[in-house]
């Protein structure tokens, strides 16, 4: 399998607190990797470690399956936290300045990049007068100047209005699909990431909780058969012993949720009624993505 980023046991300690603790993260070429975590979970620290802006206390980083990070980092672009733009310059002047810093020819790069991120019509408007979404797109353009194969975006939709979020989402998809750029995008908003990400990593208090694919997330959040009954213990025994259904959990003293066998709702209701269990309601319910995210956080917090 072709990886653009792998971290092994990556740890960064500030004082006595580990901002990142023994993180194993794997980004495959071609993916949009949704890096999920609450504010302060360690997302920015990890991106800083990968990009060389901080040094790990322990662990290792591999880029493009290589350990010569200085060389491989030239194939990456990074946007961390607030957009690093010159407020009194236009979008074109900003990109021209960054080209000079990177030793690139602005003539071959700037106009093309402005068009790519949708800022080619901003003319003489200074960056300080841009909307936050425009500033984010300009910062992404700066990160793209050296034609990276791997792009890391730290909370690019944070604070944006719905229009700005949509613009960033469409840009990320375009960069991935049309420009073949592998992207790691961090956010605490799972609902938005779920619209674009193909892989996910969840971090909480510096600890990597889980990595999973888009398909796995959809499977975990698919519908469950919720049955409300008068005797939950008796109903659970019937599910297990009479119907061979074991993939369920008891929510409260009246409610059971069955995670599989959704097509057997009629058979389940009939079997329960036949054994004198009163079913007051039976319906397929889905799990909200944000609730699933919070559930992951809570489970990790109890460990």
SVG drawing of the C-alpha trace seen along z (x, -y; Angstrom):
<svg xmlns="http://www.w3.org/2000/svg" viewBox="-48 -48 65 68">
<polyline fill="none" stroke="black" stroke-width="0.4" points="0.0,0.0 1.3,-3.5 1.4,-5.9 2.2,-9.6 2.3,-9.9 2.9,-7.4 3.6,-8.2 4.7,-5.6 4.5,-6.3 4.6,-10.0 4.8,-12.0 5.3,-15.6 5.5,-16.7 5.3,-20.3 6.4,-20.5 4.6,-17.6 1.7,-17.3 1.8,-15.2 0.0,-17.2 0.4,-14.2 1.0,-10.7 2.2,-7.6 0.1,-8.5 0.1,-6.0 -1.5,-7.7 -1.6,-6.4 -2.5,-8.5 -2.7,-6.6 -2.0,-8.2 -5.1,-9.6 -7.1,-9.9 -8.8,-12.9 -8.0,-12.1 -10.4,-13.7 -8.4,-14.3 -11.1,-14.7 -10.7,-16.0 -12.1,-18.6 -10.2,-21.9 -7.0,-21.2 -7.0,-17.5 -3.6,-17.6 -4.4,-18.0 -2.3,-21.2 0.6,-19.8 0.7,-16.7 0.6,-18.7 3.4,-20.9 5.5,-17.8 5.0,-16.4 5.8,-19.7 9.0,-20.2 7.7,-23.2 8.2,-21.2 10.4,-18.3 9.0,-15.1 9.8,-14.0 9.5,-10.4 8.4,-8.4 9.0,-8.8 7.5,-10.3 7.7,-8.8 6.8,-10.8 6.2,-9.1 7.6,-5.9 10.9,-7.7 12.7,-8.9 14.7,-11.7 12.1,-14.2 13.9,-17.4 13.7,-16.2 10.2,-14.7 8.8,-17.8 9.4,-19.6 6.6,-17.6 4.2,-18.8 2.2,-21.9 0.8,-23.1 -1.7,-25.6 -1.7,-25.8 -4.1,-27.8 -4.7,-31.4 -4.1,-32.3 -0.5,-33.6 -1.2,-36.4 0.1,-40.0 -3.0,-42.1 -2.0,-45.2 -1.2,-43.3 -3.6,-42.0 -4.0,-38.2 -1.6,-38.5 1.0,-40.4 0.8,-37.9 1.4,-35.0 4.2,-36.9 6.0,-37.5 5.7,-33.9 7.0,-32.8 10.1,-34.9 10.6,-33.4 10.4,-29.9 12.6,-30.7 9.8,-30.2 9.0,-32.1 5.8,-34.1 5.0,-34.4 4.4,-30.7 2.5,-30.2 0.5,-33.1 -2.3,-33.5 -2.8,-29.8 -3.0,-29.5 -5.4,-32.4 -7.7,-30.7 -7.4,-27.4 -8.6,-28.8 -11.2,-31.1 -9.5,-34.4 -8.6,-35.5 -11.2,-38.3 -10.1,-40.1 -8.1,-42.7 -6.7,-45.4 -8.7,-44.4 -6.3,-44.0 -6.3,-40.8 -7.3,-42.7 -10.7,-43.3 -11.2,-39.7 -13.8,-37.5 -12.4,-34.8 -13.2,-32.2 -11.3,-34.2 -8.3,-34.5 -8.5,-30.7 -8.4,-30.1 -5.5,-32.5 -3.6,-30.6 -4.3,-27.3 -3.0,-28.9 0.2,-29.8 0.5,-26.2 0.1,-25.0 2.7,-27.2 5.4,-24.5 3.0,-21.9 2.8,-19.6 1.7,-16.0 0.4,-16.1 -1.5,-19.0 -2.2,-19.4 -4.9,-21.9 -5.4,-22.7 -9.1,-23.7 -9.7,-25.4 -13.4,-25.7 -13.2,-27.0 -15.3,-30.1 -16.6,-30.2 -20.2,-30.8 -22.1,-28.2 -21.0,-29.8 -17.3,-29.8 -17.5,-26.2 -19.0,-25.1 -16.2,-27.0 -13.5,-25.3 -15.2,-21.9 -15.5,-22.2 -11.8,-23.4 -10.6,-20.4 -12.5,-18.0 -11.2,-19.6 -7.6,-19.5 -8.0,-15.8 -9.8,-14.6 -8.5,-16.9 -5.0,-17.7 -4.4,-14.3 -3.3,-15.8 -3.6,-13.7 -5.1,-15.9 -5.1,-15.7 -7.8,-18.1 -8.3,-18.6 -11.6,-19.7 -13.8,-19.3 -16.9,-19.3 -17.4,-15.7 -20.6,-16.5 -18.7,-18.6 -15.7,-16.2 -18.1,-13.4 -19.1,-15.1 -15.5,-14.9 -13.3,-12.5 -12.4,-9.0 -10.5,-8.0 -10.7,-9.2 -8.5,-9.5 -10.0,-10.5 -7.7,-12.0 -8.7,-12.9 -6.5,-14.5 -3.4,-13.7 -4.3,-10.0 -5.3,-8.4 -8.6,-6.6 -9.4,-5.1 -8.8,-5.1 -11.5,-4.0 -12.7,-4.4 -15.7,-6.2 -17.4,-2.9 -16.7,-1.8 -18.2,-5.1 -21.3,-4.6 -21.7,-1.1 -21.2,-2.2 -23.8,-5.0 -26.3,-3.0 -29.8,-2.4 -30.6,-0.3 -33.9,1.4 -35.2,-0.2 -37.8,1.8 -39.6,0.6 -41.1,3.4 -42.6,3.9 -39.9,6.4 -36.5,5.7 -34.7,8.6 -37.2,11.1 -37.0,9.6 -33.2,9.8 -33.4,13.5 -35.8,14.2 -33.6,12.4 -30.6,14.4 -32.1,17.9 -35.1,18.0 -33.8,15.9 -30.0,16.2 -29.6,12.4 -26.7,11.3 -25.8,8.0 -27.9,5.7 -27.6,3.4 -30.0,2.4 -30.5,-1.3 -32.8,-1.5 -35.4,0.6 -37.8,0.2 -35.6,0.0 -33.4,2.4 -31.5,1.5 -30.6,4.2 -27.6,3.5 -28.2,6.1 -31.0,8.2 -33.0,5.1 -34.9,7.1 -36.3,9.4 -38.3,6.7 -41.6,8.5 -40.3,11.9 -38.8,10.3 -42.1,8.6 -44.0,11.8 -41.6,13.9 -41.8,11.3 -45.6,11.2 -45.8,15.0 -43.8,15.1 -46.0,12.5 -43.7,9.5 -45.6,6.4 -44.0,4.3 -45.1,0.7 -43.0,-0.6 -40.6,0.7 -38.7,-1.5 -35.4,-1.9 -33.4,-4.8 -30.1,-6.2 -27.1,-7.4 -26.2,-11.0 -22.5,-11.5 -21.9,-14.1 -23.4,-11.8 -21.1,-9.0 -18.1,-11.3 -19.1,-12.3 -19.6,-8.7 -16.1,-7.9 -14.8,-10.7 -16.8,-9.5 -15.6,-5.9 -12.0,-7.1 -12.4,-9.3 -13.6,-6.3 -10.5,-4.2"/>
</svg>
